[in-house]
């Protein structure tokens, strides 16, 4: 199998090979576009924080309840918002013809996917840091473990949402269809992740399904930080599974990326 190449003034470039310069250039372009879209920035940065504030005062008379579910939602909110924004932004590139023009250049699919992941990953760091700092230091979320471990899981959840958004955008023909994937991809994980009831108390068939859903391990990781002072083996397992799922979905996203919208 030969590697696809493209000829430029600099010589012959293997398009199939991941290039740091092309990846960072793609990420910079995405960030410049987002800078001119304040509504998207507000959705990414402010909405998770506002939802945490709302949740805190919904349970104002029961702070213990907020402690129990606040850590889990600290990971779930970034995943959902990154999924929505990434899927819509990527689809907009495709329907506008930008994606096709980019792939006609010396830019491989891996470069494009990695560039998007890098750009939205930077936003995910900002989003996760703000949400974690707000929950722990301003809203009084009581965690036994280190807040830095909460931040790590929240960041991985946001990156997982980015990967899922990039992946499902390949199967949508419009922004409306991209949003329609949310009930199919996010809602089942939300119901089965253990947020509403322990997974061990579910029907055995549902528990088995929940065992293969990445959001389940995101919630488990948050709960490990909530109840243990040190990093446990279960926490390490949960983090590795979430990170592995994100990398796997990114690879699938690169494999399913199409040059044309039709």
DRENTORTOR-108044 format. One record per atom (N, C-alpha, C): atom name; residue in three letters; y, z negated, x. Coordinates in steps of 0.001 Angstrom, whole numbers, plus 500000, padded with zeros to 6 digits. Layout:
// DRENTORTOR-108044
   voke   vopa    north       up     east
     CA    ALA        Y        Z        X
...
END
This chain:
// DRENTORTOR-108044
   voke   vopa    north       up     east
      N    UNK   498807   500000   500856
     CA    UNK   500000   500000   500000
      C    UNK   501238   500000   500888
      N    UNK   502124   500965   500691
     CA    UNK   503304   501084   501526
      C    UNK   504451   500311   500935
      N    UNK   505341   499880   501793
     CA    UNK   506518   499144   501352
      C    UNK   507631   500115   501016
      N    UNK   508215   499964   499828
     CA    UNK   509301   500825   499408
      C    UNK   510506   500608   500319
      N    UNK   511169   501740   500719
     CA    UNK   512323   501628   501589
      C    UNK   513480   502386   501003
      N    UNK   514678   502054   501486
     CA    UNK   515889   502768   501097
      C    UNK   516717   502985   502337
      N    UNK   517370   504156   502430
     CA    UNK   518154   504491   503607
      C    UNK   519625   504263   503332
      N    UNK   520278   503540   504192
     CA    UNK   521697   503276   504096
      C    UNK   522337   503626   505423
      N    UNK   523647   503376   505537
     CA    UNK   524341   503640   506797
      C    UNK   523837   502734   507911
      N    UNK   523234   501623   507517
     CA    UNK   522711   500693   508529
      C    UNK   521295   501046   508948
      N    UNK   520699   502055   508283
     CA    UNK   519340   502422   508637
      C    UNK   518415   502278   507455
      N    UNK   517129   502147   507728
     CA    UNK   516120   502029   506685
      C    UNK   515840   500568   506394
      N    UNK   515954   500208   505099
     CA    UNK   515780   498811   504685
      C    UNK   514559   498704   503801
      N    UNK   513607   497828   504089
     CA    UNK   512465   497638   503209
      C    UNK   512886   496901   501947
      N    UNK   512948   497644   500818
     CA    UNK   513437   497043   499574
      C    UNK   512502   495955   499089
      N    UNK   511207   496099   499377
     CA    UNK   510257   495124   498862
      C    UNK   510351   493774   499553
      N    UNK   510970   493736   500741
     CA    UNK   511066   492490   501489
      C    UNK   512260   491681   501006
      N    UNK   512043   490361   500885
     CA    UNK   513120   489478   500456
      C    UNK   514135   489346   501578
      N    UNK   515398   489616   501269
     CA    UNK   516463   489569   502267
      C    UNK   517436   488463   501916
      N    UNK   517742   487611   502902
     CA    UNK   518674   486523   502668
      C    UNK   520064   487048   502342
      N    UNK   520503   488096   503047
     CA    UNK   521852   488621   502809
      C    UNK   521978   489228   501415
      N    UNK   520953   489977   500976
     CA    UNK   521013   490574   499650
      C    UNK   520898   489512   498566
      N    UNK   520101   488497   498824
     CA    UNK   519944   487411   497848
      C    UNK   521256   486648   497670
      N    UNK   521895   486283   498791
     CA    UNK   523151   485536   498698
      C    UNK   524266   486393   498102
      N    UNK   524245   487701   498389
     CA    UNK   525247   488585   497798
      C    UNK   525076   488650   496278
      N    UNK   523836   488698   495816
     CA    UNK   523568   488695   494374
      C    UNK   524024   487385   493746
      N    UNK   523719   486272   494414
     CA    UNK   524131   484967   493890
      C    UNK   525651   484867   493819
      N    UNK   526344   485358   494840
     CA    UNK   527811   485308   494831
      C    UNK   528381   486138   493697
      N    UNK   527775   487291   493419
     CA    UNK   528256   488132   492317
      C    UNK   528074   487433   490972
      N    UNK   526920   486792   490775
     CA    UNK   526667   486077   489523
      C    UNK   527657   484928   489349
      N    UNK   527926   484198   490425
     CA    UNK   528863   483080   490347
      C    UNK   530290   483554   490052
      N    UNK   530675   484712   490604
     CA    UNK   532009   485260   490302
      C    UNK   532121   485634   488830
      N    UNK   531053   486185   488279
     CA    UNK   531070   486525   486860
      C    UNK   531166   485278   485991
      N    UNK   530405   484255   486344
     CA    UNK   530417   483020   485553
      C    UNK   531766   482310   485637
      N    UNK   532451   482488   486753
     CA    UNK   533757   481834   486912
      C    UNK   534746   482317   485866
      N    UNK   534563   483535   485395
     CA    UNK   535459   484100   484384
      C    UNK   534924   483907   482964
      N    UNK   533922   483071   482815
     CA    UNK   533325   482805   481497
      C    UNK   533343   481302   481240
      N    UNK   534491   480751   480817
     CA    UNK   534600   479295   480670
      C    UNK   533657   478715   479614
      N    UNK   533320   479502   478600
     CA    UNK   532418   478982   477574
      C    UNK   531020   478735   478141
      N    UNK   530561   479632   478987
     CA    UNK   529258   479433   479611
      C    UNK   529275   478237   480550
      N    UNK   530331   478101   481304
     CA    UNK   530451   476956   482207
      C    UNK   530463   475651   481411
      N    UNK   531168   475655   480288
     CA    UNK   531203   474459   479441
      C    UNK   529812   474135   478908
      N    UNK   529073   475181   478492
     CA    UNK   527719   474958   477994
      C    UNK   526829   474367   479073
      N    UNK   526962   474875   480296
     CA    UNK   526116   474418   481388
      C    UNK   526455   473016   481860
      N    UNK   527751   472750   481996
     CA    UNK   528186   471516   482649
      C    UNK   528454   470386   481660
      N    UNK   529120   470702   480557
     CA    UNK   529609   469640   479669
      C    UNK   528634   469251   478569
      N    UNK   527925   470233   477997
     CA    UNK   527091   469937   476836
      C    UNK   526025   468882   477127
      N    UNK   525264   468964   478245
     CA    UNK   524294   467889   478504
      C    UNK   524948   466512   478603
      N    UNK   526129   466449   479207
     CA    UNK   526830   465169   479317
      C    UNK   527265   464662   477941
      N    UNK   527797   465555   477124
     CA    UNK   528224   465162   475779
      C    UNK   527036   464707   474933
      N    UNK   525907   465373   475084
     CA    UNK   524719   464973   474328
      C    UNK   524234   463594   474752
      N    UNK   524317   463290   476037
     CA    UNK   523923   461963   476506
      C    UNK   524855   460886   475976
      N    UNK   526161   461185   475953
     CA    UNK   527123   460228   475393
      C    UNK   526830   459994   473925
      N    UNK   526594   461074   473176
     CA    UNK   526275   460958   471751
      C    UNK   525013   460131   471558
      N    UNK   524002   460394   472351
     CA    UNK   522744   459654   472230
      C    UNK   522934   458171   472524
      N    UNK   523761   457881   473531
     CA    UNK   523991   456473   473886
      C    UNK   524580   455698   472717
      N    UNK   525516   456297   472003
     CA    UNK   526173   455559   470923
      C    UNK   525464   455691   469588
      N    UNK   524536   456647   469489
     CA    UNK   523635   456649   468330
      C    UNK   522767   455398   468367
      N    UNK   522342   455009   469575
     CA    UNK   521533   453803   469753
      C    UNK   522381   452651   470281
      N    UNK   523615   452560   469817
     CA    UNK   524525   451527   470316
      C    UNK   523997   450126   470039
      N    UNK   523322   449955   468902
     CA    UNK   522785   448640   468563
      C    UNK   521435   448367   469177
      N    UNK   520873   449359   469878
     CA    UNK   519552   449199   470485
      C    UNK   519538   449850   471867
      N    UNK   520181   449210   472830
     CA    UNK   520242   449791   474183
      C    UNK   518866   450045   474784
      N    UNK   517869   449238   474408
     CA    UNK   516531   449416   474967
      C    UNK   515956   450774   474567
      N    UNK   516268   451222   473351
     CA    UNK   515795   452532   472910
      C    UNK   516412   453636   473748
      N    UNK   517704   453499   474050
     CA    UNK   518359   454485   474903
      C    UNK   517727   454505   476290
      N    UNK   517370   453335   476812
     CA    UNK   516715   453284   478115
      C    UNK   515374   454012   478091
      N    UNK   514643   453890   476960
     CA    UNK   513312   454472   476876
      C    UNK   513338   455992   476813
      N    UNK   514303   456550   476065
     CA    UNK   514292   458007   475882
      C    UNK   515396   458712   476664
      N    UNK   516390   457939   477132
     CA    UNK   517511   458560   477843
      C    UNK   517075   459245   479119
      N    UNK   516150   458616   479863
     CA    UNK   515685   459215   481110
      C    UNK   514950   460522   480845
      N    UNK   514135   460548   479800
     CA    UNK   513402   461774   479468
      C    UNK   514354   462897   479098
      N    UNK   515343   462574   478253
     CA    UNK   516285   463599   477824
      C    UNK   517201   464039   478955
      N    UNK   517340   463206   479955
     CA    UNK   518126   463580   481130
      C    UNK   517508   464784   481837
      N    UNK   516209   464933   481693
     CA    UNK   515545   466100   482238
      C    UNK   515423   467237   481251
      N    UNK   515319   466918   479962
     CA    UNK   515109   467946   478943
      C    UNK   516384   468733   478665
      N    UNK   517522   468056   478572
     CA    UNK   518782   468747   478262
      C    UNK   519111   469837   479277
      N    UNK   519044   469551   480607
     CA    UNK   519320   470626   481568
      C    UNK   518340   471792   481461
      N    UNK   517077   471510   481191
     CA    UNK   516092   472575   481062
      C    UNK   516472   473510   479916
      N    UNK   516858   472945   478771
     CA    UNK   517179   473762   477597
      C    UNK   518434   474589   477838
      N    UNK   519483   473979   478371
     CA    UNK   520731   474721   478561
      C    UNK   520577   475811   479620
      N    UNK   519856   475531   480701
     CA    UNK   519656   476548   481728
      C    UNK   518795   477689   481197
      N    UNK   517825   477383   480356
     CA    UNK   516997   478423   479743
      C    UNK   517850   479367   478899
      N    UNK   518695   478799   478059
     CA    UNK   519524   479617   477179
      C    UNK   520483   480498   477971
      N    UNK   521219   479890   478881
     CA    UNK   522249   480636   479603
      C    UNK   521627   481697   480503
      N    UNK   520550   481353   481206
     CA    UNK   519946   482303   482124
      C    UNK   519346   483493   481386
      N    UNK   518640   483234   480288
     CA    UNK   518015   484334   479549
      C    UNK   519063   485281   478990
      N    UNK   520148   484747   478462
     CA    UNK   521197   485597   477886
      C    UNK   521948   486352   478976
      N    UNK   522275   485668   480078
     CA    UNK   523018   486321   481155
      C    UNK   522213   487449   481785
      N    UNK   520922   487223   482004
     CA    UNK   520079   488264   482594
      C    UNK   519917   489446   481648
      N    UNK   519744   489152   480369
     CA    UNK   519608   490232   479396
      C    UNK   520899   491037   479292
      N    UNK   522029   490383   479406
     CA    UNK   523315   491083   479368
      C    UNK   523423   492069   480535
      N    UNK   522893   491687   481695
     CA    UNK   522869   492594   482835
      C    UNK   522042   493840   482519
      N    UNK   520923   493631   481819
     CA    UNK   520047   494748   481513
      C    UNK   520661   495671   480466
      N    UNK   521168   495114   479371
     CA    UNK   521678   495942   478275
      C    UNK   522980   496650   478657
      N    UNK   523723   496106   479590
     CA    UNK   524966   496749   480020
      C    UNK   524731   497840   481063
      N    UNK   523495   497941   481554
     CA    UNK   523184   498929   482581
      C    UNK   523397   498444   483992
      N    UNK   523932   497221   484143
     CA    UNK   524183   496692   485488
      C    UNK   522883   496519   486264
      N    UNK   521851   496037   485592
     CA    UNK   520573   495801   486261
      C    UNK   519987   497098   486815
      N    UNK   520045   498158   486026
     CA    UNK   519501   499432   486478
      C    UNK   520260   499962   487694
      N    UNK   521585   499813   487678
     CA    UNK   522376   500277   488818
      C    UNK   522077   499456   490066
      N    UNK   521873   498156   489889
     CA    UNK   521575   497298   491034
      C    UNK   520233   497644   491656
      N    UNK   519234   497901   490805
     CA    UNK   517907   498196   491325
      C    UNK   517815   499596   491918
      N    UNK   518819   500438   491647
     CA    UNK   518872   501753   492286
      C    UNK   519425   501654   493704
      N    UNK   520006   500511   494041
     CA    UNK   520545   500263   495373
      C    UNK   519454   499644   496254
      N    UNK   519738   499433   497538
     CA    UNK   518759   498745   498405
      C    UNK   518634   497264   498031
      N    UNK   518167   497028   496812
     CA    UNK   518037   495670   496301
      C    UNK   516701   495570   495590
      N    UNK   515806   494758   496111
     CA    UNK   514497   494600   495508
      C    UNK   514522   493644   494329
      N    UNK   513449   493676   493551
     CA    UNK   513335   492762   492417
      C    UNK   513352   491305   492880
      N    UNK   512680   491060   493993
     CA    UNK   512642   489690   494516
      C    UNK   514035   489224   494911
      N    UNK   514835   490124   495505
     CA    UNK   516214   489771   495866
      C    UNK   517018   489408   494622
      N    UNK   516853   490202   493566
     CA    UNK   517613   489976   492341
      C    UNK   517238   488648   491688
      N    UNK   515934   488421   491559
     CA    UNK   515468   487178   490939
      C    UNK   515878   485976   491789
      N    UNK   515711   486084   493106
     CA    UNK   516084   484974   493986
      C    UNK   517585   484728   493947
      N    UNK   518377   485797   493848
     CA    UNK   519830   485640   493756
      C    UNK   520248   484918   492499
      N    UNK   519651   485311   491374
     CA    UNK   519941   484618   490127
      C    UNK   519503   483157   490199
      N    UNK   518312   482925   490746
     CA    UNK   517819   481551   490854
      C    UNK   518740   480713   491733
      N    UNK   519247   481297   492820
     CA    UNK   520153   480575   493707
      C    UNK   521471   480254   493006
      N    UNK   522033   481245   492300
     CA    UNK   523315   481031   491615
      C    UNK   523193   479956   490547
      N    UNK   522206   480102   489688
     CA    UNK   522037   479110   488634
      C    UNK   521514   477790   489181
      N    UNK   520828   477842   490331
     CA    UNK   520399   476602   490961
      C    UNK   521573   475773   491444
      N    UNK   522615   476443   491960
     CA    UNK   523829   475733   492372
      C    UNK   524473   475054   491165
      N    UNK   524538   475795   490052
     CA    UNK   525079   475193   488828
      C    UNK   524190   474058   488338
      N    UNK   522876   474219   488516
     CA    UNK   521948   473165   488097
      C    UNK   522170   471879   488884
      N    UNK   522490   472014   490172
     CA    UNK   522771   470825   490981
      C    UNK   523986   470087   490440
      N    UNK   525048   470853   490134
     CA    UNK   526259   470237   489589
      C    UNK   525969   469591   488245
      N    UNK   525278   470337   487395
     CA    UNK   524955   469828   486061
      C    UNK   524119   468553   486135
      N    UNK   523064   468566   486926
     CA    UNK   522157   467422   487030
      C    UNK   522852   466215   487649
      N    UNK   523697   466445   488655
     CA    UNK   524410   465336   489297
      C    UNK   525368   464668   488320
      N    UNK   526105   465475   487554
     CA    UNK   527039   464906   486579
      C    UNK   526302   464136   485484
      N    UNK   525237   464727   484956
     CA    UNK   524504   464079   483871
      C    UNK   523839   462785   484346
      N    UNK   523251   462831   485545
     CA    UNK   522591   461632   486066
      C    UNK   523606   460531   486363
      N    UNK   524704   460884   487025
     CA    UNK   525737   459893   487314
      C    UNK   526317   459295   486046
      N    UNK   526556   460133   485042
     CA    UNK   527092   459645   483768
      C    UNK   526127   458676   483106
      N    UNK   524836   459043   483056
     CA    UNK   523855   458208   482360
      C    UNK   523653   456869   483053
      N    UNK   523594   456883   484384
     CA    UNK   523250   455662   485115
      C    UNK   524461   454760   485320
      N    UNK   525592   455339   485724
     CA    UNK   526727   454500   486128
      C    UNK   527787   454299   485049
      N    UNK   527839   455152   484063
     CA    UNK   528826   454971   482988
      C    UNK   528205   454572   481656
      N    UNK   527040   455117   481346
     CA    UNK   526402   454799   480065
      C    UNK   525407   453656   480181
      N    UNK   525180   453181   481382
     CA    UNK   524345   451996   481572
      C    UNK   522858   452227   481410
      N    UNK   522370   453428   481695
     CA    UNK   520928   453669   481632
      C    UNK   520230   452789   482667
      N    UNK   519324   451956   482200
     CA    UNK   518659   450982   483062
      C    UNK   517354   451564   483585
      N    UNK   517322   451882   484871
     CA    UNK   516108   452417   485481
      C    UNK   515655   451488   486592
      N    UNK   514351   451327   486726
     CA    UNK   513798   450454   487754
      C    UNK   513827   451118   489121
      N    UNK   513551   452427   489149
     CA    UNK   513505   453157   490406
      C    UNK   514873   453659   490835
      N    UNK   514859   454532   491822
     CA    UNK   516095   455057   492394
      C    UNK   516698   456142   491505
      N    UNK   518016   456076   491260
     CA    UNK   518671   457164   490512
      C    UNK   518539   458517   491203
      N    UNK   518348   458511   492531
     CA    UNK   518182   459777   493247
      C    UNK   516897   460484   492836
      N    UNK   515868   459699   492485
     CA    UNK   514635   460310   492002
      C    UNK   514838   460905   490615
      N    UNK   515659   460239   489790
     CA    UNK   516018   460823   488494
      C    UNK   516725   462160   488689
      N    UNK   517645   462184   489647
     CA    UNK   518383   463407   489932
      C    UNK   517438   464515   490386
      N    UNK   516453   464176   491202
     CA    UNK   515497   465167   491682
      C    UNK   514739   465804   490525
      N    UNK   514246   464983   489608
     CA    UNK   513493   465526   488470
      C    UNK   514407   466339   487561
      N    UNK   515624   465842   487329
     CA    UNK   516573   466586   486489
      C    UNK   516878   467952   487100
      N    UNK   517030   467998   488417
     CA    UNK   517308   469260   489093
      C    UNK   516121   470213   488980
      N    UNK   514916   469714   489182
     CA    UNK   513735   470565   489061
      C    UNK   513566   471071   487634
      N    UNK   513903   470233   486645
     CA    UNK   513834   470670   485252
      C    UNK   514828   471796   484993
      N    UNK   516026   471660   485545
     CA    UNK   517031   472708   485369
      C    UNK   516578   474007   486025
      N    UNK   515971   473907   487198
     CA    UNK   515458   475096   487872
      C    UNK   514296   475715   487093
      N    UNK   513478   474873   486471
     CA    UNK   512400   475378   485625
      C    UNK   512974   476122   484424
      N    UNK   514033   475567   483822
     CA    UNK   514693   476264   482720
      C    UNK   515256   477599   483154
      N    UNK   515818   477653   484366
     CA    UNK   516317   478918   484920
      C    UNK   515192   479929   485064
      N    UNK   514058   479485   485614
     CA    UNK   512920   480386   485814
      C    UNK   512385   480906   484480
      N    UNK   512266   480028   483500
     CA    UNK   511781   480448   482185
      C    UNK   512747   481434   481530
      N    UNK   514048   481197   481693
     CA    UNK   515044   482100   481126
      C    UNK   514972   483481   481747
      N    UNK   514808   483537   483076
     CA    UNK   514663   484823   483761
      C    UNK   513405   485548   483295
      N    UNK   512353   484792   483082
     CA    UNK   511081   485402   482693
      C    UNK   511137   485985   481277
      N    UNK   511600   485204   480305
     CA    UNK   511567   485683   478919
      C    UNK   512584   486788   478666
      N    UNK   513624   486881   479503
     CA    UNK   514619   487932   479301
      C    UNK   514007   489318   479444
      N    UNK   512878   489417   480154
     CA    UNK   512222   490711   480325
      C    UNK   511597   491215   479028
      N    UNK   511386   490316   478068
     CA    UNK   510694   490692   476837
      C    UNK   511637   490762   475636
      N    UNK   512926   490592   475851
     CA    UNK   513902   490632   474764
      C    UNK   514723   491901   474861
      N    UNK   515070   492458   473697
     CA    UNK   515874   493676   473652
      C    UNK   517332   493386   473334
      N    UNK   517649   492167   472946
     CA    UNK   519020   491801   472612
      C    UNK   519205   490317   472885
      N    UNK   520462   489888   472926
     CA    UNK   520746   488471   473150
      C    UNK   520189   487618   472017
      N    UNK   520209   488154   470799
     CA    UNK   519652   487418   469667
      C    UNK   518158   487185   469860
      N    UNK   517445   488204   470347
     CA    UNK   516020   488038   470603
      C    UNK   515775   487037   471717
      N    UNK   516653   487016   472705
     CA    UNK   516501   486037   473787
      C    UNK   516575   484609   473244
      N    UNK   517510   484376   472317
     CA    UNK   517626   483055   471708
      C    UNK   516388   482739   470868
      N    UNK   515806   483786   470249
     CA    UNK   514620   483569   469419
      C    UNK   513420   483096   470222
      N    UNK   513430   483321   471519
     CA    UNK   512318   482846   472342
      C    UNK   512337   481324   472486
      N    UNK   513469   480712   472204
     CA    UNK   513561   479263   472389
      C    UNK   512560   478501   471519
      N    UNK   512433   478819   470201
     CA    UNK   511412   478104   469418
      C    UNK   509998   478317   469936
      N    UNK   509732   479479   470531
     CA    UNK   508386   479766   471013
      C    UNK   508096   479125   472364
      N    UNK   509111   479032   473218
     CA    UNK   508885   478567   474590
      C    UNK   509253   477095   474765
      N    UNK   510359   476662   474165
     CA    UNK   510887   475317   474413
      C    UNK   510417   474296   473381
      N    UNK   510487   474637   472092
     CA    UNK   510197   473652   471050
      C    UNK   508776   473086   471120
      N    UNK   507725   473908   471333
     CA    UNK   506386   473306   471452
      C    UNK   506298   472308   472606
      N    UNK   506936   472627   473729
     CA    UNK   506930   471689   474847
      C    UNK   507674   470407   474497
      N    UNK   508777   470559   473745
     CA    UNK   509565   469392   473351
      C    UNK   508757   468460   472458
      N    UNK   507968   469027   471564
     CA    UNK   507175   468224   470629
      C    UNK   505975   467576   471309
      N    UNK   505443   468235   472348
     CA    UNK   504191   467771   472944
      C    UNK   504371   467073   474293
      N    UNK   505611   466908   474735
     CA    UNK   505836   466370   476088
      C    UNK   505692   464861   476182
      N    UNK   505554   464183   475052
     CA    UNK   505447   462729   475066
      C    UNK   506746   462022   474774
      N    UNK   507769   462771   474376
     CA    UNK   509062   462161   474066
      C    UNK   508995   461339   472787
      N    UNK   508302   461848   471787
     CA    UNK   508275   461196   470483
      C    UNK   507112   460223   470332
      N    UNK   506025   460499   471003
     CA    UNK   504857   459610   470979
      C    UNK   504060   459849   472250
      N    UNK   503398   458824   472775
     CA    UNK   502600   459019   473995
      C    UNK   501574   460137   473809
      N    UNK   501403   460936   474824
     CA    UNK   500481   462065   474719
      C    UNK   499042   461607   474495
      N    UNK   498723   460416   474987
     CA    UNK   497366   459896   474816
      C    UNK   497050   459562   473364
      N    UNK   498083   459426   472520
     CA    UNK   497880   459101   471112
      C    UNK   497880   460345   470217
      N    UNK   498049   461523   470800
     CA    UNK   498021   462758   470018
      C    UNK   496586   463164   469710
      N    UNK   496454   464130   468809
     CA    UNK   495144   464732   468567
      C    UNK   494619   465296   469887
      N    UNK   493329   465162   470151
     CA    UNK   492791   465624   471442
      C    UNK   493132   467073   471773
      N    UNK   493159   467929   470766
     CA    UNK   493497   469336   471030
      C    UNK   494939   469472   471493
      N    UNK   495849   468722   470857
     CA    UNK   497264   468778   471249
      C    UNK   497471   468130   472610
      N    UNK   496729   467064   472877
     CA    UNK   496842   466420   474196
      C    UNK   496406   467389   475293
      N    UNK   495339   468163   475017
     CA    UNK   494870   469133   476006
      C    UNK   495917   470216   476247
      N    UNK   496588   470651   475172
     CA    UNK   497640   471655   475329
      C    UNK   498802   471081   476125
      N    UNK   499155   469834   475822
     CA    UNK   500289   469213   476519
      C    UNK   500021   469066   478007
      N    UNK   498745   468981   478382
     CA    UNK   498387   468821   479795
      C    UNK   498709   470054   480632
      N    UNK   498931   471204   479992
     CA    UNK   499232   472419   480754
      C    UNK   500683   472855   480578
      N    UNK   501496   472041   479914
     CA    UNK   502902   472375   479705
      C    UNK   503762   471652   480739
      N    UNK   504641   472358   481437
     CA    UNK   505409   471719   482526
      C    UNK   506352   470623   482060
      N    UNK   506893   470732   480834
     CA    UNK   507819   469708   480368
      C    UNK   507133   468347   480258
      N    UNK   505831   468342   480010
     CA    UNK   505090   467079   479939
      C    UNK   505188   466326   481256
      N    UNK   505079   467053   482355
     CA    UNK   505127   466414   483675
      C    UNK   506562   466049   484063
      N    UNK   507536   466789   483522
     CA    UNK   508929   466409   483741
      C    UNK   509220   465057   483093
      N    UNK   508750   464890   481854
     CA    UNK   508950   463614   481151
      C    UNK   508160   462497   481833
      N    UNK   506935   462786   482247
     CA    UNK   506138   461778   482945
      C    UNK   506823   461338   484234
      N    UNK   507413   462296   484949
     CA    UNK   508113   461952   486185
      C    UNK   509298   461044   485935
      N    UNK   510068   461349   484896
     CA    UNK   511198   460492   484535
      C    UNK   510717   459084   484173
      N    UNK   509619   458999   483440
     CA    UNK   509105   457683   483044
      C    UNK   508595   456889   484236
      N    UNK   508081   457588   485256
     CA    UNK   507656   456886   486466
      C    UNK   508851   456218   487145
      N    UNK   509971   456919   487206
     CA    UNK   511184   456345   487797
      C    UNK   511704   455202   486937
      N    UNK   511539   455337   485630
     CA    UNK   512038   454327   484705
      C    UNK   511319   452994   484879
      N    UNK   510031   453049   485252
     CA    UNK   509222   451825   485237
      C    UNK   508740   451354   486600
      N    UNK   508969   452120   487653
     CA    UNK   508457   451729   488971
      C    UNK   509580   451750   490002
      N    UNK   509560   450740   490864
     CA    UNK   510615   450643   491875
      C    UNK   510421   451652   493001
      N    UNK   509174   451964   493326
     CA    UNK   508884   452862   494439
      C    UNK   508375   454212   493925
      N    UNK   508386   455176   494806
     CA    UNK   507845   456490   494479
      C    UNK   506320   456396   494400
      N    UNK   505753   456705   493247
     CA    UNK   504319   456585   493037
      C    UNK   503620   457923   493274
      N    UNK   502305   457864   493408
     CA    UNK   501524   459091   493563
      C    UNK   501630   459962   492317
      N    UNK   501710   459316   491160
     CA    UNK   501857   460075   489910
      C    UNK   503184   460810   489880
      N    UNK   504245   460168   490372
     CA    UNK   505552   460820   490421
      C    UNK   505504   462047   491328
      N    UNK   504888   461900   492498
     CA    UNK   504784   463029   493422
      C    UNK   504010   464169   492781
      N    UNK   502923   463847   492089
     CA    UNK   502149   464878   491391
      C    UNK   502988   465590   490348
      N    UNK   503737   464819   489561
     CA    UNK   504558   465406   488495
      C    UNK   505626   466332   489074
      N    UNK   506277   465887   490149
     CA    UNK   507330   466692   490771
      C    UNK   506759   467992   491329
      N    UNK   505600   467903   491975
     CA    UNK   504990   469096   492554
      C    UNK   504567   470085   491475
      N    UNK   504085   469570   490354
     CA    UNK   503676   470462   489259
      C    UNK   504882   471174   488667
      N    UNK   505970   470446   488437
     CA    UNK   507181   471072   487881
      C    UNK   507727   472115   488848
      N    UNK   507796   471767   490134
     CA    UNK   508289   472723   491129
      C    UNK   507370   473935   491237
      N    UNK   506060   473704   491208
     CA    UNK   505111   474805   491275
      C    UNK   505215   475728   490078
      N    UNK   505398   475152   488896
     CA    UNK   505566   475968   487687
      C    UNK   506825   476818   487781
      N    UNK   507900   476231   488296
     CA    UNK   509148   476991   488440
      C    UNK   508953   478178   489381
      N    UNK   508288   477957   490522
     CA    UNK   508047   479045   491473
      C    UNK   507129   480110   490879
      N    UNK   506109   479668   490141
     CA    UNK   505189   480619   489515
      C    UNK   505905   481489   488494
      N    UNK   506742   480869   487658
     CA    UNK   507448   481631   486630
      C    UNK   508462   482574   487269
      N    UNK   509110   482155   488361
     CA    UNK   510023   483053   489077
      C    UNK   509272   484275   489609
      N    UNK   508073   484065   490136
     CA    UNK   507272   485180   490624
      C    UNK   506886   486114   489487
      N    UNK   506529   485546   488353
     CA    UNK   506214   486373   487183
      C    UNK   507447   487126   486702
      N    UNK   508612   486469   486792
     CA    UNK   509849   487137   486401
      C    UNK   510147   488339   487267
      N    UNK   509891   488220   488574
     CA    UNK   510095   489361   489471
      C    UNK   509106   490472   489175
      N    UNK   507875   490098   488807
     CA    UNK   506844   491109   488539
      C    UNK   507108   491866   487249
      N    UNK   507747   491207   486256
     CA    UNK   507969   491839   484952
      C    UNK   509344   492441   484822
      N    UNK   510172   492331   485854
     CA    UNK   511531   492882   485781
      C    UNK   511475   494390   485704
      N    UNK   512141   494943   484708
     CA    UNK   512129   496394   484502
      C    UNK   513443   496996   484935
      N    UNK   513377   498234   485398
     CA    UNK   514600   498936   485820
      C    UNK   515390   499436   484638
      N    UNK   514728   499789   483542
     CA    UNK   515409   500400   482417
      C    UNK   515272   499531   481181
      N    UNK   516262   499652   480285
     CA    UNK   516253   498859   479070
      C    UNK   515343   499465   478019
      N    UNK   515027   500732   478099
     CA    UNK   514192   501400   477122
      C    UNK   512949   501977   477776
END
